[in-house]
Amino acid sequence: MAQYRTKYEPPEMEEALAAAEGLSQEPEEQLEIVASLMGLDLEEVRSWHAQRKPQRARSRFTLTTTRKGVPRSAPEVVVLKRRPRAA
């Protein structure tokens, strides 16, 4: 029987912070979550966060526009249902 090994890679700081932002609204709790996800000391995470450049507020929604700046309608989606062929 073959031996399998699970590869473990802790998340990057930005990935862990994005996950923490989704779990909590409190900044201190977010830093604690980042520290626990990465297996780091809370002080290390705080020092990284203090040195980090402030990020622009990210929106969860995007608006697709044409070149003229006018919002365009969503593309039409067509679903075809096919029957399997009889053998």
Contacts in CASP RR format, 6 or more apart in sequence:
PFRMAT RR
TARGET T0000
AUTHOR 0000-0000-0000
METHOD contacts of the structure
MODEL  1
MAQYRTKYEPPEMEEALAAAEGLSQEPEEQLEIVASLMGLDLEEVRSWHA
QRKPQRARSRFTLTTTRKGVPRSAPEVVVLKRRPRAA
10 16 0 8 1.000
10 37 0 8 1.000
10 38 0 8 1.000
10 39 0 8 1.000
11 19 0 8 1.000
11 37 0 8 1.000
11 38 0 8 1.000
13 34 0 8 1.000
13 38 0 8 1.000
13 45 0 8 1.000
13 48 0 8 1.000
16 33 0 8 1.000
16 34 0 8 1.000
16 37 0 8 1.000
16 38 0 8 1.000
17 30 0 8 1.000
17 34 0 8 1.000
17 49 0 8 1.000
19 33 0 8 1.000
19 37 0 8 1.000
20 29 0 8 1.000
20 30 0 8 1.000
20 31 0 8 1.000
20 33 0 8 1.000
20 34 0 8 1.000
20 37 0 8 1.000
21 30 0 8 1.000
23 29 0 8 1.000
23 30 0 8 1.000
23 33 0 8 1.000
24 30 0 8 1.000
24 33 0 8 1.000
31 42 0 8 1.000
31 45 0 8 1.000
31 46 0 8 1.000
31 49 0 8 1.000
32 42 0 8 1.000
34 40 0 8 1.000
34 45 0 8 1.000
34 49 0 8 1.000
35 41 0 8 1.000
35 42 0 8 1.000
35 44 0 8 1.000
35 45 0 8 1.000
38 45 0 8 1.000
63 71 0 8 1.000
64 71 0 8 1.000
64 72 0 8 1.000
65 71 0 8 1.000
65 72 0 8 1.000
66 72 0 8 1.000
END
